[in-house]
Amino acid sequence: AFFQRLDGAGEQLATFAMLNHLAVKTILQKHAKIYSSALDSQRNAEFWRRLCESVVFMSKAITLSRKSSRQVCEILEPLASLECLEGSFFAPEISDLVSTKMSLRIMTWNACAISFPLQIHPLKFLLGLFLGRWWHDACYDAPMEINNGSAQLRYARQADYIRHAGADLVLLQEVLSTSMLDSLMLHLSDEFDCTYLRCHPRIPSMVLWTSFLLSMGFLQSLFLQILVLWSRMAPGDLFWTWLVVALCLSINLAIRWRHSIPAHFLFGNIAGQLVVLRRKNCEAIAGLEAESFDHFGDAGLAGRSGSRSVQARDRPSWLGVFFNLRPRGVLRVSVPLEHGKRMTVLNTHLPHQSDNTKLLCDLGSYASEFSAKGPVLLAGDFNPLPDVCLSQQLEPLVQCGLVSADGLTEQNCTWDLQQSLTRRNASTPRTMQLDFIFLQDQRNAELLEAPAMLEDDVSARKSLLEIDPLDLEGSLLCSTKALEVTVLSTAIVDREKFFRSEAPLSDHFGLRTEIELSG
């Protein structure tokens, strides 16, 4: 009956193999005592041999038919303890999979879209704006336009920094737009693919940028009016001439500045400025799938701390304006692993110069919700306050079961005031660690056993062909062991090679950790 069911059911071969194994397991359980005391040892050995060959055959069939062979290994594993089972009957390729472990290298890096305040003299910067140019200091400022030569050279060197980091997953912050990402991927597309979610400009951003362009256009028009002495015109004609010229100059600036960093900050189409890269030749990761972006204060994150007491400082008023212009939040990416496992990756960038206690509570609760499905990785730029103990600030994440990859010792300082793009201010008065990687094991959910109809004598009398193969497969796939995460190492990426003359990479070092997933 079993092989009749196999006819024309190629895609369901794995389900039928599991079904056959459960039948064999039931026979073993019911007749083990009888045949272990049988007088005819030759018939006894033959009986066991045939049953074991059947199990091995089905395990090989399932290995060829689908990638999730690990579930079958876990089903077959108890049989290895049977004294009657000879080693030759256990498939070598299956036994090797039972102890499979996979390692991943993960990097988080804030690529620094803009360094503020600029090191160029303010008067020189304002003069450049008046002339329609975004001047900056080539050695101590990030380029202010994404399409000029210095910016393209910087993207090429950033790509080289990512490539030589050796990471399988790269979590990037401050990638303002797809245009900026395309400039970076121009040098990485052969080795990496990427995922992100799109967003749309907000009305406050449009109003602010339009007001800025009109103001600059009116100033330029006023200068031209004084220069050519239009005062000889009638007052009415003078006003309309000045207005038309100002509008034309504003439109000209809008076209010339469409590739400027401020324009891409206000109108960038990457949600949260967050991107995740995957190295294509990494066998442990099958792909990437961006599932959601929840900005801080949205219903997706707010209020998740529940009744937990949270004492936080008053948030600066400018922060609300900042969120209206370009909201920050957390990008959730589903990462399929080997053998049907999945890992949830959360990429985030928290506000600076702000007490983020409430945000961390909500973020920790949000992350722990996905631990039942698989391990969770939370990483990014957390911008901790300099005058509060680091372990105290990040305690909300620890309380939710997240563990720091480097133990919150602040030994991996990703913000170094010796670098050219870093700035000393109230939120970063010293060299300190701003970027972190947190991990959480897969939560030990209740394991589902095989269908009860195969465990008791009454149900065993029912025909196995009456079982819905899809129900059986679902039960077996849910009975896998939880994945455990072990941190092997955590370090700064290429600290010595970080600074590049006339093309500074970022104001943050990259932080890389190597982990091992087992289970």
One Martini backbone bead per residue (centre of mass of N, CA, C, O) as a GRO file, in nm:
protein
  519
    1ALA     BB    1   0.057   0.063  -0.019
    2PHE     BB    2   0.292   0.256  -0.006
    3PHE     BB    3   0.393   0.223  -0.309
    4GLN     BB    4   0.124   0.309  -0.432
    5ARG     BB    5   0.138   0.603  -0.321
    6LEU     BB    6   0.404   0.683  -0.486
    7ASP     BB    7   0.251   0.701  -0.741
    8GLY     BB    8   0.283   1.020  -0.866
    9ALA     BB    9   0.447   1.143  -0.579
   10GLY     BB   10   0.723   1.309  -0.572
   11GLU     BB   11   0.687   1.558  -0.372
   12GLN     BB   12   0.575   1.341  -0.133
   13LEU     BB   13   0.810   1.152  -0.046
   14ALA     BB   14   0.882   1.259   0.235
   15THR     BB   15   0.614   1.200   0.373
   16PHE     BB   16   0.612   0.891   0.317
   17ALA     BB   17   0.875   0.831   0.466
   18MET     BB   18   0.771   0.909   0.743
   19LEU     BB   19   0.536   0.716   0.750
   20ASN     BB   20   0.702   0.457   0.731
   21HIS     BB   21   0.869   0.500   0.987
   22LEU     BB   22   0.633   0.495   1.189
   23ALA     BB   23   0.556   0.208   1.129
   24VAL     BB   24   0.825   0.081   1.211
   25LYS     BB   25   0.830   0.191   1.499
   26THR     BB   26   0.577   0.044   1.594
   27ILE     BB   27   0.683  -0.243   1.549
   28LEU     BB   28   0.926  -0.224   1.735
   29GLN     BB   29   0.769  -0.164   1.998
   30LYS     BB   30   0.574  -0.427   1.989
   31HIS     BB   31   0.828  -0.658   1.909
   32ALA     BB   32   1.093  -0.650   2.075
   33LYS     BB   33   1.045  -0.856   2.305
   34ILE     BB   34   0.977  -1.103   2.137
   35TYR     BB   35   1.245  -1.114   1.951
   36SER     BB   36   1.460  -1.108   2.183
   37SER     BB   37   1.335  -1.415   2.285
   38ALA     BB   38   1.392  -1.573   2.052
   39LEU     BB   39   1.515  -1.881   1.937
   40ASP     BB   40   1.542  -1.770   1.641
   41SER     BB   41   1.812  -1.592   1.555
   42GLN     BB   42   1.799  -1.578   1.245
   43ARG     BB   43   1.515  -1.461   1.220
   44ASN     BB   44   1.567  -1.218   1.396
   45ALA     BB   45   1.789  -1.084   1.221
   46GLU     BB   46   1.621  -1.063   0.961
   47PHE     BB   47   1.402  -0.882   1.066
   48TRP     BB   48   1.582  -0.640   1.142
   49ARG     BB   49   1.718  -0.595   0.869
   50ARG     BB   50   1.466  -0.521   0.703
   51LEU     BB   51   1.378  -0.278   0.869
   52CYS     BB   52   1.642  -0.113   0.846
   53GLU     BB   53   1.649  -0.096   0.537
   54SER     BB   54   1.388   0.062   0.512
   55VAL     BB   55   1.478   0.312   0.667
   56VAL     BB   56   1.730   0.379   0.496
   57PHE     BB   57   1.587   0.412   0.227
   58MET     BB   58   1.403   0.647   0.313
   59SER     BB   59   1.630   0.841   0.400
   60LYS     BB   60   1.756   0.861   0.118
   61ALA     BB   61   1.508   0.964  -0.030
   62ILE     BB   62   1.478   1.229   0.137
   63THR     BB   63   1.756   1.346   0.071
   64LEU     BB   64   1.691   1.374  -0.244
   65SER     BB   65   1.401   1.539  -0.222
   66ARG     BB   66   1.520   1.721   0.023
   67LYS     BB   67   1.678   1.943   0.250
   68SER     BB   68   1.514   1.843   0.523
   69SER     BB   69   1.693   1.591   0.661
   70ARG     BB   70   1.718   1.647   0.967
   71GLN     BB   71   1.447   1.538   1.064
   72VAL     BB   72   1.516   1.240   1.002
   73CYS     BB   73   1.758   1.216   1.187
   74GLU     BB   74   1.592   1.260   1.450
   75ILE     BB   75   1.417   1.009   1.407
   76LEU     BB   76   1.664   0.797   1.375
   77GLU     BB   77   1.846   0.828   1.628
   78PRO     BB   78   1.720   0.616   1.832
   79LEU     BB   79   1.812   0.358   1.661
   80ALA     BB   80   2.122   0.363   1.738
   81SER     BB   81   2.064   0.220   2.033
   82LEU     BB   82   2.022  -0.041   1.904
   83GLU     BB   83   2.168  -0.350   1.920
   84CYS     BB   84   2.060  -0.467   1.632
   85LEU     BB   85   2.205  -0.222   1.498
   86GLU     BB   86   2.401  -0.192   1.242
   87GLY     BB   87   2.623   0.022   1.098
   88SER     BB   88   2.559  -0.058   0.791
   89PHE     BB   89   2.246   0.045   0.815
   90PHE     BB   90   2.361   0.334   0.848
   91ALA     BB   91   2.367   0.616   0.694
   92PRO     BB   92   2.634   0.819   0.658
   93GLU     BB   93   2.500   1.088   0.561
   94ILE     BB   94   2.307   1.098   0.805
   95SER     BB   95   2.504   1.088   1.050
   96ASP     BB   96   2.649   1.355   0.975
   97LEU     BB   97   2.393   1.546   1.016
   98VAL     BB   98   2.338   1.530   1.324
   99SER     BB   99   2.621   1.721   1.381
  100THR     BB  100   2.551   1.980   1.252
  101LYS     BB  101   2.730   2.289   1.186
  102MET     BB  102   2.708   2.650   1.178
  103SER     BB  103   2.873   2.937   1.048
  104LEU     BB  104   2.883   3.297   1.118
  105ARG     BB  105   2.939   3.625   0.978
  106ILE     BB  106   2.890   3.943   1.139
  107MET     BB  107   2.810   4.284   1.033
  108THR     BB  108   2.827   4.619   1.162
  109TRP     BB  109   2.756   4.943   0.985
  110ASN     BB  110   2.817   5.285   0.982
  111ALA     BB  111   2.853   5.476   0.681
  112CYS     BB  112   2.811   5.772   0.681
  113ALA     BB  113   2.651   6.027   0.522
  114ILE     BB  114   2.712   6.249   0.758
  115SER     BB  115   2.914   6.515   0.893
  116PHE     BB  116   2.840   6.667   1.215
  117PRO     BB  117   2.996   6.919   1.185
  118LEU     BB  118   3.156   7.092   0.966
  119GLN     BB  119   3.500   7.174   0.896
  120ILE     BB  120   3.426   7.388   0.737
  121HIS     BB  121   3.389   7.700   0.700
  122PRO     BB  122   3.098   7.865   0.727
  123LEU     BB  123   3.145   8.091   0.513
  124LYS     BB  124   3.230   7.899   0.286
  125PHE     BB  125   2.971   7.733   0.283
  126LEU     BB  126   2.772   7.971   0.222
  127LEU     BB  127   2.905   8.055  -0.040
  128GLY     BB  128   2.853   7.790  -0.185
  129LEU     BB  129   2.547   7.801  -0.172
  130PHE     BB  130   2.513   8.069  -0.326
  131LEU     BB  131   2.668   7.919  -0.582
  132GLY     BB  132   2.559   7.610  -0.582
  133ARG     BB  133   2.747   7.469  -0.360
  134TRP     BB  134   2.900   7.176  -0.183
  135TRP     BB  135   3.115   7.240   0.041
  136HIS     BB  136   3.414   7.063   0.160
  137ASP     BB  137   3.622   6.864   0.347
  138ALA     BB  138   3.811   6.612   0.215
  139CYS     BB  139   3.934   6.494   0.504
  140TYR     BB  140   3.676   6.580   0.731
  141ASP     BB  141   3.447   6.513   0.517
  142ALA     BB  142   3.172   6.420   0.377
  143PRO     BB  143   3.031   6.407   0.099
  144MET     BB  144   2.761   6.620  -0.045
  145GLU     BB  145   2.777   6.430  -0.301
  146ILE     BB  146   2.706   6.124  -0.489
  147ASN     BB  147   2.837   6.204  -0.802
  148ASN     BB  148   3.114   6.256  -0.736
  149GLY     BB  149   3.439   6.162  -0.721
  150SER     BB  150   3.474   6.135  -0.407
  151ALA     BB  151   3.224   5.959  -0.359
  152GLN     BB  152   3.296   5.720  -0.548
  153LEU     BB  153   3.560   5.654  -0.404
  154ARG     BB  154   3.429   5.593  -0.130
  155TYR     BB  155   3.248   5.355  -0.223
  156ALA     BB  156   3.480   5.175  -0.317
  157ARG     BB  157   3.615   5.160  -0.029
  158GLN     BB  158   3.373   5.051   0.120
  159ALA     BB  159   3.353   4.790  -0.043
  160ASP     BB  160   3.634   4.689   0.038
  161TYR     BB  161   3.576   4.675   0.342
  162ILE     BB  162   3.346   4.467   0.322
  163ARG     BB  163   3.491   4.243   0.168
  164HIS     BB  164   3.740   4.214   0.388
  165ALA     BB  165   3.563   4.124   0.640
  166GLY     BB  166   3.417   3.832   0.585
  167ALA     BB  167   3.111   3.855   0.573
  168ASP     BB  168   2.784   3.718   0.541
  169LEU     BB  169   2.662   3.955   0.714
  170VAL     BB  170   2.539   4.296   0.648
  171LEU     BB  171   2.478   4.581   0.854
  172LEU     BB  172   2.337   4.885   0.747
  173GLN     BB  173   2.379   5.237   0.797
  174GLU     BB  174   2.310   5.523   0.631
  175VAL     BB  175   2.126   5.454   0.368
  176LEU     BB  176   1.943   5.678   0.201
  177SER     BB  177   1.945   5.543  -0.098
  178THR     BB  178   1.941   5.378  -0.399
  179SER     BB  179   2.167   5.544  -0.523
  180MET     BB  180   2.374   5.482  -0.303
  181LEU     BB  181   2.352   5.173  -0.323
  182ASP     BB  182   2.434   5.147  -0.621
  183SER     BB  183   2.722   5.260  -0.581
  184LEU     BB  184   2.803   5.023  -0.394
  185MET     BB  185   2.703   4.770  -0.573
  186LEU     BB  186   2.894   4.813  -0.815
  187HIS     BB  187   3.130   4.659  -0.621
  188LEU     BB  188   2.928   4.398  -0.496
  189SER     BB  189   2.733   4.223  -0.686
  190ASP     BB  190   2.920   3.962  -0.721
  191GLU     BB  191   2.908   3.894  -0.385
  192PHE     BB  192   2.633   4.054  -0.330
  193ASP     BB  193   2.327   4.088  -0.171
  194CYS     BB  194   2.010   4.266  -0.112
  195THR     BB  195   1.801   4.428   0.148
  196TYR     BB  196   1.487   4.619   0.161
  197LEU     BB  197   1.280   4.903   0.223
  198ARG     BB  198   1.044   5.119   0.121
  199CYS     BB  199   0.983   5.475   0.092
  200HIS     BB  200   0.830   5.794   0.155
  201PRO     BB  201   0.799   6.105   0.147
  202ARG     BB  202   0.739   6.370   0.354
  203ILE     BB  203   0.585   6.662   0.393
  204PRO     BB  204   0.798   6.809   0.570
  205SER     BB  205   1.028   6.763   0.366
  206MET     BB  206   0.906   6.923   0.131
  207VAL     BB  207   0.876   7.192   0.276
  208LEU     BB  208   1.171   7.236   0.358
  209TRP     BB  209   1.305   7.217   0.074
  210THR     BB  210   1.136   7.437  -0.066
  211SER     BB  211   1.212   7.669   0.125
  212PHE     BB  212   1.516   7.656   0.074
  213LEU     BB  213   1.511   7.708  -0.233
  214LEU     BB  214   1.359   7.979  -0.226
  215SER     BB  215   1.559   8.132  -0.050
  216MET     BB  216   1.804   8.105  -0.237
  217GLY     BB  217   1.668   8.231  -0.487
  218PHE     BB  218   1.606   8.509  -0.362
  219LEU     BB  219   1.897   8.585  -0.293
  220GLN     BB  220   2.008   8.572  -0.582
  221SER     BB  221   1.808   8.776  -0.701
  222LEU     BB  222   1.887   9.013  -0.521
  223PHE     BB  223   2.178   9.029  -0.617
  224LEU     BB  224   2.112   9.083  -0.915
  225GLN     BB  225   1.954   9.342  -0.870
  226ILE     BB  226   2.195   9.502  -0.754
  227LEU     BB  227   2.398   9.454  -0.986
  228VAL     BB  228   2.190   9.577  -1.234
  229LEU     BB  229   1.999   9.796  -1.147
  230TRP     BB  230   1.661   9.759  -1.134
  231SER     BB  231   1.553  10.035  -1.008
  232ARG     BB  232   1.453  10.172  -1.282
  233MET     BB  233   1.216  10.032  -1.246
  234ALA     BB  234   0.919   9.969  -1.181
  235PRO     BB  235   0.792   9.840  -0.898
  236GLY     BB  236   0.609   9.628  -1.031
  237ASP     BB  237   0.819   9.512  -1.233
  238LEU     BB  238   1.035   9.441  -1.021
  239PHE     BB  239   0.883   9.228  -0.863
  240TRP     BB  240   0.821   9.027  -1.096
  241THR     BB  241   1.108   8.987  -1.184
  242TRP     BB  242   1.217   8.884  -0.915
  243LEU     BB  243   1.023   8.641  -0.894
  244VAL     BB  244   1.096   8.490  -1.156
  245VAL     BB  245   1.398   8.462  -1.101
  246ALA     BB  246   1.372   8.310  -0.833
  247LEU     BB  247   1.225   8.062  -0.949
  248CYS     BB  248   1.442   7.983  -1.154
  249LEU     BB  249   1.669   7.946  -0.945
  250SER     BB  250   1.526   7.727  -0.778
  251ILE     BB  251   1.505   7.519  -1.003
  252ASN     BB  252   1.807   7.501  -1.055
  253LEU     BB  253   1.878   7.397  -0.770
  254ALA     BB  254   1.705   7.141  -0.776
  255ILE     BB  255   1.871   7.012  -1.005
  256ARG     BB  256   2.164   7.039  -0.886
  257TRP     BB  257   2.065   6.909  -0.582
  258ARG     BB  258   1.954   6.607  -0.628
  259HIS     BB  259   2.257   6.479  -0.526
  260SER     BB  260   2.240   6.557  -0.245
  261ILE     BB  261   2.240   6.475   0.081
  262PRO     BB  262   1.991   6.636   0.181
  263ALA     BB  263   1.798   6.525  -0.039
  264HIS     BB  264   1.838   6.219   0.042
  265PHE     BB  265   1.742   6.249   0.330
  266LEU     BB  266   1.448   6.360   0.266
  267PHE     BB  267   1.400   6.154  -0.016
  268GLY     BB  268   1.462   5.888   0.066
  269ASN     BB  269   1.375   5.519  -0.013
  270ILE     BB  270   1.495   5.403   0.261
  271ALA     BB  271   1.403   5.244   0.528
  272GLY     BB  272   1.587   5.379   0.789
  273GLN     BB  273   1.862   5.338   0.633
  274LEU     BB  274   1.836   5.011   0.586
  275VAL     BB  275   2.071   4.734   0.526
  276VAL     BB  276   2.113   4.398   0.385
  277LEU     BB  277   2.378   4.170   0.341
  278ARG     BB  278   2.483   3.890   0.118
  279ARG     BB  279   2.680   3.630   0.070
  280LYS     BB  280   2.662   3.419  -0.200
  281ASN     BB  281   2.880   3.181  -0.098
  282CYS     BB  282   2.688   3.115   0.137
  283GLU     BB  283   2.559   2.807   0.238
  284ALA     BB  284   2.389   2.876   0.505
  285ILE     BB  285   2.251   3.091   0.308
  286ALA     BB  286   1.972   3.122   0.088
  287GLY     BB  287   1.871   3.421   0.183
  288LEU     BB  288   1.653   3.716   0.158
  289GLU     BB  289   1.379   3.879   0.369
  290ALA     BB  290   1.200   4.155   0.380
  291GLU     BB  291   0.924   4.220   0.608
  292SER     BB  292   0.986   4.486   0.798
  293PHE     BB  293   0.908   4.832   0.912
  294ASP     BB  294   0.957   4.986   1.236
  295HIS     BB  295   0.893   5.272   1.383
  296PHE     BB  296   0.938   5.472   1.626
  297GLY     BB  297   0.606   5.485   1.769
  298ASP     BB  298   0.479   5.265   1.647
  299ALA     BB  299   0.265   4.995   1.675
  300GLY     BB  300   0.498   4.777   1.638
  301LEU     BB  301   0.655   4.897   1.919
  302ALA     BB  302   0.472   5.030   2.098
  303GLY     BB  303   0.407   4.909   2.426
  304ARG     BB  304   0.589   4.635   2.479
  305SER     BB  305   0.673   4.680   2.790
  306GLY     BB  306   0.424   4.729   2.940
  307SER     BB  307   0.446   4.726   3.298
  308ARG     BB  308   0.718   4.821   3.291
  309SER     BB  309   0.947   5.007   3.445
  310VAL     BB  310   1.015   5.337   3.302
  311GLN     BB  311   1.301   5.550   3.321
  312ALA     BB  312   1.307   5.860   3.151
  313ARG     BB  313   1.406   6.104   2.977
  314ASP     BB  314   1.366   6.376   2.821
  315ARG     BB  315   1.297   6.445   2.506
  316PRO     BB  316   1.402   6.612   2.262
  317SER     BB  317   1.235   6.822   2.049
  318TRP     BB  318   1.400   6.759   1.783
  319LEU     BB  319   1.324   6.456   1.753
  320GLY     BB  320   1.040   6.483   1.638
  321VAL     BB  321   1.128   6.628   1.381
  322PHE     BB  322   1.320   6.409   1.278
  323PHE     BB  323   1.101   6.182   1.248
  324ASN     BB  324   0.931   6.335   1.036
  325LEU     BB  325   1.152   6.335   0.817
  326ARG     BB  326   1.326   6.052   0.928
  327PRO     BB  327   1.253   5.764   1.027
  328ARG     BB  328   1.324   5.546   1.279
  329GLY     BB  329   1.421   5.187   1.332
  330VAL     BB  330   1.328   4.848   1.227
  331LEU     BB  331   1.466   4.584   1.042
  332ARG     BB  332   1.311   4.289   0.915
  333VAL     BB  333   1.483   3.974   0.858
  334SER     BB  334   1.467   3.677   0.678
  335VAL     BB  335   1.683   3.383   0.734
  336PRO     BB  336   1.763   3.118   0.558
  337LEU     BB  337   1.865   2.802   0.643
  338GLU     BB  338   1.961   2.514   0.699
  339HIS     BB  339   1.720   2.269   0.723
  340GLY     BB  340   1.472   2.490   0.750
  341LYS     BB  341   1.583   2.721   0.891
  342ARG     BB  342   1.555   3.032   1.094
  343MET     BB  343   1.649   3.383   1.097
  344THR     BB  344   1.631   3.681   1.282
  345VAL     BB  345   1.690   4.011   1.155
  346LEU     BB  346   1.790   4.319   1.327
  347ASN     BB  347   1.795   4.651   1.208
  348THR     BB  348   1.940   4.946   1.371
  349HIS     BB  349   1.879   5.312   1.466
  350LEU     BB  350   1.939   5.514   1.715
  351PRO     BB  351   1.917   5.785   1.882
  352HIS     BB  352   2.077   6.075   1.957
  353GLN     BB  353   2.079   6.257   2.234
  354SER     BB  354   1.923   6.012   2.394
  355ASP     BB  355   1.690   5.842   2.583
  356ASN     BB  356   1.638   5.477   2.504
  357THR     BB  357   1.479   5.301   2.708
  358LYS     BB  358   1.201   5.260   2.580
  359LEU     BB  359   1.301   5.152   2.309
  360LEU     BB  360   1.450   4.902   2.429
  361CYS     BB  361   1.206   4.766   2.548
  362ASP     BB  362   1.049   4.735   2.282
  363LEU     BB  363   1.277   4.590   2.126
  364GLY     BB  364   1.305   4.340   2.309
  365SER     BB  365   1.011   4.241   2.281
  366TYR     BB  366   1.015   4.219   1.974
  367ALA     BB  367   1.247   4.009   1.949
  368SER     BB  368   1.126   3.776   2.135
  369GLU     BB  369   0.887   3.691   1.942
  370PHE     BB  370   1.101   3.529   1.733
  371SER     BB  371   1.237   3.288   1.907
  372ALA     BB  372   1.039   3.048   1.830
  373LYS     BB  373   1.149   3.032   1.516
  374GLY     BB  374   1.438   3.139   1.609
  375PRO     BB  375   1.701   3.301   1.593
  376VAL     BB  376   1.830   3.622   1.714
  377LEU     BB  377   1.937   3.933   1.552
  378LEU     BB  378   2.075   4.234   1.701
  379ALA     BB  379   2.174   4.533   1.520
  380GLY     BB  380   2.377   4.842   1.556
  381ASP     BB  381   2.308   5.179   1.634
  382PHE     BB  382   2.266   5.286   1.984
  383ASN     BB  383   2.359   5.549   2.117
  384PRO     BB  384   2.486   5.589   2.390
  385LEU     BB  385   2.538   5.729   2.678
  386PRO     BB  386   2.825   5.860   2.845
  387ASP     BB  387   2.697   5.892   3.167
  388VAL     BB  388   2.613   5.582   3.143
  389CYS     BB  389   2.601   5.275   3.204
  390LEU     BB  390   2.598   5.035   2.972
  391SER     BB  391   2.450   4.800   3.119
  392GLN     BB  392   2.210   4.981   3.207
  393GLN     BB  393   2.103   5.072   2.927
  394LEU     BB  394   2.092   4.751   2.810
  395GLU     BB  395   1.905   4.588   3.009
  396PRO     BB  396   1.635   4.550   2.848
  397LEU     BB  397   1.758   4.332   2.660
  398VAL     BB  398   1.850   4.126   2.873
  399GLN     BB  399   1.562   4.076   2.996
  400CYS     BB  400   1.472   3.950   2.697
  401GLY     BB  401   1.741   3.745   2.624
  402LEU     BB  402   1.970   3.917   2.532
  403VAL     BB  403   2.310   3.889   2.398
  404SER     BB  404   2.616   4.001   2.396
  405ALA     BB  405   2.896   3.944   2.198
  406ASP     BB  406   3.099   4.134   2.413
  407GLY     BB  407   2.972   4.189   2.717
  408LEU     BB  408   2.972   4.503   2.769
  409THR     BB  409   3.294   4.623   2.789
  410GLU     BB  410   3.398   4.838   2.577
  411GLN     BB  411   3.639   4.716   2.381
  412ASN     BB  412   3.468   4.801   2.109
  413CYS     BB  413   3.548   5.092   1.972
  414THR     BB  414   3.359   5.257   1.712
  415TRP     BB  415   3.434   5.547   1.845
  416ASP     BB  416   3.700   5.751   1.715
  417LEU     BB  417   3.859   6.060   1.770
  418GLN     BB  418   4.103   6.001   1.559
  419GLN     BB  419   3.909   6.031   1.344
  420SER     BB  420   3.798   6.243   1.088
  421LEU     BB  421   3.462   6.214   1.128
  422THR     BB  422   3.468   6.270   1.410
  423ARG     BB  423   3.288   6.415   1.700
  424ARG     BB  424   3.298   6.639   1.961
  425ASN     BB  425   3.039   6.602   2.207
  426ALA     BB  426   2.791   6.546   2.431
  427SER     BB  427   2.744   6.239   2.318
  428THR     BB  428   3.079   6.237   2.220
  429PRO     BB  429   3.347   6.297   2.437
  430ARG     BB  430   3.452   6.004   2.355
  431THR     BB  431   3.576   5.709   2.328
  432MET     BB  432   3.334   5.463   2.201
  433GLN     BB  433   3.056   5.244   2.210
  434LEU     BB  434   2.782   5.222   1.958
  435ASP     BB  435   2.809   4.925   1.859
  436PHE     BB  436   2.595   4.624   1.835
  437ILE     BB  437   2.556   4.265   1.922
  438PHE     BB  438   2.268   4.059   1.941
  439LEU     BB  439   2.156   3.748   2.098
  440GLN     BB  440   1.918   3.464   2.044
  441ASP     BB  441   1.787   3.190   2.116
  442GLN     BB  442   1.592   2.945   2.062
  443ARG     BB  443   1.306   2.878   2.188
  444ASN     BB  444   1.173   2.631   2.399
  445ALA     BB  445   0.950   2.469   2.260
  446GLU     BB  446   0.704   2.262   2.238
  447LEU     BB  447   0.714   1.940   2.154
  448LEU     BB  448   0.600   1.753   1.894
  449GLU     BB  449   0.454   1.472   1.851
  450ALA     BB  450   0.349   1.214   1.730
  451PRO     BB  451   0.085   1.075   1.642
  452ALA     BB  452  -0.130   0.910   1.853
  453MET     BB  453  -0.222   0.676   1.654
  454LEU     BB  454   0.089   0.543   1.685
  455GLU     BB  455   0.099   0.472   2.018
  456ASP     BB  456  -0.156   0.301   2.033
  457ASP     BB  457  -0.338   0.017   1.993
  458VAL     BB  458  -0.604   0.130   1.884
  459SER     BB  459  -0.487   0.320   1.659
  460ALA     BB  460  -0.305   0.104   1.515
  461ARG     BB  461  -0.550  -0.033   1.358
  462LYS     BB  462  -0.536   0.182   1.174
  463SER     BB  463  -0.489   0.306   0.881
  464LEU     BB  464  -0.222   0.479   0.745
  465LEU     BB  465  -0.384   0.589   0.489
  466GLU     BB  466  -0.572   0.793   0.669
  467ILE     BB  467  -0.345   0.982   0.682
  468ASP     BB  468  -0.246   1.301   0.657
  469PRO     BB  469   0.044   1.397   0.522
  470LEU     BB  470   0.043   1.699   0.606
  471ASP     BB  471   0.000   1.658   0.910
  472LEU     BB  472   0.250   1.483   0.954
  473GLU     BB  473   0.463   1.679   0.851
  474GLY     BB  474   0.403   1.909   1.049
  475SER     BB  475   0.470   1.752   1.308
  476LEU     BB  476   0.768   1.683   1.234
  477LEU     BB  477   0.877   1.975   1.176
  478CYS     BB  478   0.807   2.069   1.486
  479SER     BB  479   1.031   1.849   1.624
  480THR     BB  480   1.266   2.027   1.640
  481LYS     BB  481   1.538   2.159   1.745
  482ALA     BB  482   1.685   2.405   1.900
  483LEU     BB  483   1.871   2.677   1.840
  484GLU     BB  484   2.209   2.746   1.908
  485VAL     BB  485   2.418   3.016   2.027
  486THR     BB  486   2.770   3.080   1.954
  487VAL     BB  487   3.035   3.276   2.047
  488LEU     BB  488   3.361   3.311   1.911
  489SER     BB  489   3.384   3.623   1.801
  490THR     BB  490   3.491   3.978   1.858
  491ALA     BB  491   3.554   4.263   1.632
  492ILE     BB  492   3.723   4.485   1.473
  493VAL     BB  493   3.743   4.619   1.146
  494ASP     BB  494   4.022   4.722   1.028
  495ARG     BB  495   4.165   4.956   1.198
  496GLU     BB  496   4.438   5.020   1.044
  497LYS     BB  497   4.274   5.048   0.741
  498PHE     BB  498   4.053   5.274   0.760
  499PHE     BB  499   4.209   5.513   0.677
  500ARG     BB  500   4.159   5.750   0.400
  501SER     BB  501   4.288   5.960   0.200
  502GLU     BB  502   4.039   6.179   0.082
  503ALA     BB  503   3.844   5.906   0.186
  504PRO     BB  504   3.656   5.873   0.421
  505LEU     BB  505   3.452   5.626   0.535
  506SER     BB  506   3.387   5.683   0.856
  507ASP     BB  507   3.275   5.722   1.207
  508HIS     BB  508   3.277   5.403   1.196
  509PHE     BB  509   3.336   5.102   1.293
  510GLY     BB  510   3.337   4.781   1.233
  511LEU     BB  511   3.138   4.498   1.357
  512ARG     BB  512   3.249   4.160   1.427
  513THR     BB  513   3.094   3.830   1.430
  514GLU     BB  514   3.124   3.487   1.537
  515ILE     BB  515   2.904   3.213   1.484
  516GLU     BB  516   2.726   2.924   1.623
  517LEU     BB  517   2.502   2.681   1.491
  518SER     BB  518   2.299   2.457   1.690
  519GLY     BB  519   2.046   2.161   1.673
   0.00000   0.00000   0.00000
